[in-house]
């Protein structure tokens, strides 16, 4: 339970509000940081991560080869 609280605290500390685009981050640095943080948490928990461009991602318990349909 303590780890879950720490993970949530880590996520809400990221200023993830839309900001001007920077490079390949169309919604700004904070939104990108929040997405990357969430994907890392999921990966650490055993989820398979599938990312398209920089704005779409899936965390799945399915094997990576099963995600090709998405």
N, C-alpha and C positions, 0 to 999 in steps of 0.2 A: 504493500500500500504506500509506503514512504517513497519508493521509486516512482510510482505513478504520480504522486503529488509533485515530486521534483521535476518529472518530465513535463507536466502541465505548467508548472511555474516557469520552466525554461522556455516553453513556447509562448506564453503570454508576456514574457519580458521582451520579445522581439516586436519592434514597432512595425507591424505588418499592415500598414495602411497604404493605399494606392499612392504612388509618387511618380514623378516623371520617369520615362523609360531610360534605362542605362544599358547600352550594349545589347546583349541578348536577354535582358530582363524587362519585358514590356510593361510590367506594373511596378517597377522600381526595386531597389535593393532589399527593403524590408520584407516585401511579399515573397521574393525569391528566397531569402534567408529562412522564412517560416516554412516554405515548401520543402526546402532541403533538410531542415531540422526534422520535420514530420516524416519525410522519407527515410532518414537515417534511423529514427526511432523504430519505424516499422521494420526496417531491415534488421536491426538489432533484436527485434522480437521474433524474427524468423519469417517475416513476410517476404514475398518476392516483389521486387520493385520494377516497374516498367514505366519508362518515361518517354513521352513524345514531345518534340520541340522543347520549349521551356515552360509551358503552361498547363500541360496535361500529364497526369501520372496516375498509376493504379498500384495499390498495395493489395496483394493477393496471397492467400495461403495455397493457391494452386501452383503447380510447377510452371516454370517460366515458359515452356513450350506451349502450354495451354492458353497463354495470353496473346498469342499471335492473332486470334480472331478479333481482338479489340482494336 
